[in-house]
Amino acid sequence: MSIVDEKKLLTNEERESYQQLLKLYNYELFHFLVEVTEDQNPIDMNDINYVIILKIKVTHVQNNLSNTYFSQLGSSIWISELEHDFQNKYYVNHLSY
């Protein structure tokens, strides 16, 4: 699948890090759907310390396992959290057939 980021909130570095992470854990781009949105309330914009928070939903397409990560704009924290989930095999389907 792909990255759905209509407002172009992810940096090029985040996109590259994501692709490298997939390769490191033997995944392909089409294995995941990444949906990026801004997680803000309209009232937050009136705050003098307004910070854009990203909501990144990552879904493994084949087994429909997903997790949502929250990250400050440009911080790449979600990449670290996604790697943690890869290390702990969060996206591996545990069902036996």
C-alpha positions as CSV (number, residue, x, y, z in Angstrom):
1,M,0.0,0.0,0.0
2,S,1.2,3.5,0.6
3,I,1.4,6.5,2.7
4,V,-1.7,8.7,2.8
5,D,-0.5,12.1,3.8
6,E,-2.7,14.7,2.1
7,K,-1.4,17.7,4.0
8,K,2.3,16.6,3.5
9,L,2.9,16.5,7.2
10,L,5.8,13.9,7.1
11,T,9.2,15.1,6.3
12,N,11.3,13.5,3.5
13,E,13.6,12.1,6.3
14,E,10.7,10.4,8.0
15,R,9.6,8.9,4.7
16,E,13.1,7.6,4.0
17,S,13.5,6.3,7.6
18,Y,10.2,4.5,7.3
19,Q,11.3,2.8,4.0
20,Q,14.6,1.8,5.5
21,L,12.9,0.4,8.6
22,L,10.7,-1.7,6.3
23,K,13.7,-3.1,4.5
24,L,15.5,-3.8,7.8
25,Y,12.6,-5.9,9.0
26,N,12.0,-7.6,5.5
27,Y,8.7,-5.8,4.8
28,E,7.7,-4.2,1.5
29,L,5.9,-0.9,1.0
30,F,2.7,-2.7,-0.1
31,H,2.5,-4.6,3.3
32,F,1.4,-1.5,5.1
33,L,-1.0,1.4,4.8
34,V,0.2,4.6,6.7
35,E,-2.4,7.3,7.3
36,V,-1.2,10.6,8.5
37,T,-3.4,13.3,10.0
38,E,-3.1,16.2,12.3
39,D,-4.4,15.5,15.8
40,Q,-5.5,19.0,17.0
41,N,-8.6,20.5,18.3
42,P,-9.7,23.9,16.9
43,I,-9.2,25.4,20.3
44,D,-5.6,24.3,20.4
45,M,-4.7,26.8,17.6
46,N,-5.5,29.7,20.0
47,D,-2.8,28.4,22.4
48,I,0.4,30.5,22.3
49,N,2.4,27.3,22.6
50,Y,0.6,25.6,19.7
51,V,2.4,22.5,18.6
52,I,1.3,20.3,15.7
53,I,0.8,16.7,16.7
54,L,0.6,14.0,14.1
55,K,-1.6,11.0,14.3
56,I,0.0,8.2,12.3
57,K,-2.1,5.1,11.9
58,V,-0.1,2.1,10.5
59,T,-2.0,-0.9,9.3
60,H,-0.6,-4.2,8.2
61,V,-2.8,-4.9,5.2
62,Q,-2.7,-8.7,5.1
63,N,-3.6,-9.3,8.7
64,N,-5.4,-6.0,9.5
65,L,-3.3,-5.3,12.6
66,S,-2.9,-1.6,13.2
67,N,-1.5,0.8,15.8
68,T,-1.7,4.5,16.1
69,Y,1.4,6.6,16.9
70,F,1.4,10.2,18.0
71,S,4.4,12.4,17.2
72,Q,5.2,16.1,17.2
73,L,5.6,17.5,13.7
74,G,9.1,16.6,12.4
75,S,10.2,14.7,15.5
76,S,10.2,11.2,14.0
77,I,9.3,9.6,17.3
78,W,6.7,7.5,15.6
79,I,9.5,5.8,13.6
80,S,11.1,4.6,16.9
81,E,7.8,3.4,18.2
82,L,7.1,1.5,15.0
83,E,10.5,-0.1,15.2
84,H,9.8,-1.2,18.7
85,D,6.6,-2.8,17.5
86,F,8.5,-4.5,14.7
87,Q,11.0,-5.8,17.3
88,N,8.2,-7.1,19.4
89,K,6.5,-8.7,16.4
90,Y,3.3,-6.6,16.9
91,Y,2.4,-6.9,13.3
92,V,2.9,-10.6,13.0
93,N,-0.3,-12.5,12.7
94,H,-0.5,-14.9,15.6
95,L,-3.3,-17.0,14.3
96,S,-2.6,-20.5,13.2
97,Y,-4.3,-21.9,10.2
